[in-house]
């Protein structure tokens, strides 16, 4: 692992992510609540996932709304962003899926 913390490794992140969000016992319920809170999404809609990680929530949204028109994934970790982009692009082949390698508040050129 080349990065400073285990959270930077996309494989480790995918394995351990559940325990640090809603808790393993509540993860499915937590995601279901997110999907229920969204309005109907279709070809004219654009979802932006800030801090998308490896795309767990984006793929849930893509599965629930397969006609979604556009999704933008924002993540500073390049390996995680590549994984998220591949996953979402496969699930939404007709959509415009963009990957932005940046963090919130990142200065231009960093």
N, C-alpha and C positions, 0 to 999 in steps of 0.2 A: 504494500500500500504506500503510495507516494505522498499522500496528503497528510496534513498534521493531525487530523482527528478521524476516527472511524466513520463519523457521519458523512464525510466527504466521499466515501466509497459507495457507489450505487448498489452493489450487491449487499453489503452490510446494512445499508440504509433500508432496502426493501425488506430484509429479514427482521429488523428491529423497530421499524417505524410504528407498528401497531401499538406496542406497549407504551409508547411515549405520547400518544395523542389522546384518544378517548379511553384507552385501556383495552387489552385484548378482549375482555368479556363484553365490551360495549362497542367495539369497532363497527360491526355491521349495522347496528342501530344508529350510530353516529352518521354513517354514510347515507343511510336511508333518509334520515332527517334532512340532510343537505339536499338530496335530490327532491324531496317533497317541498322544500322551501323555494325551489327555482320556479320561474314562470315557464309556460310552454316555450320551447325553443325550436326554431326551424331554419330554413335556408337563408333567411334574411338576418339571422341573429349571429352575434359575435361574442364568444366567451373568452375572457382573459384569465389565465391561471397564474397568479403572482406567487413565486416560490413554488413552482410545480413539482419540485423534486423529481422523482422518476415517473410521474404521471398517474399516480393512483386515482386521485379524484377526477382528473381529466378523462381518464378512461371510463370511469363510472358515468360521467356526464355523457360521453360519446355513446355508451351502450344504451343509455336511457333516451337519448335524442339523436338517433342515427342520421337525421336529415339536417343537423346543424350545419350552418354555412361557413363559419370561420371560427378558428380557435388560435389564440396566441398563448404560447407557453413562455414564461419568464423564469429563468433560473441561472444563478451565477456559476454553478458547478457544471462544467461542460459535459462530463460523463453522464450525469443525471439527466441533463437537458437532451442529450442525444437519445437516451433510452426513452424518455417521455415522448419526444418527437416521433420516434419510430412506432411506438405503441399507438399513439393517437392517429397518426397518418394511416396506419393499417386499418384502424377501426372506422375512420372517416375518409375514405378514399375520394369522395366527391368534394370535400371541404378544403378550404384554404387553411392549412396548418402552418403557422409560423413559429420559429424558435428564436428567442431573444436571449442571448447570453449576458445577462446583467442582473444586478441586485437592485433593490429599492434604494434610492439615494446615492447610487454609484455616480461618481463624477465622470464626465465625458473623457474618454481616453484611458479609463482604468479597467 
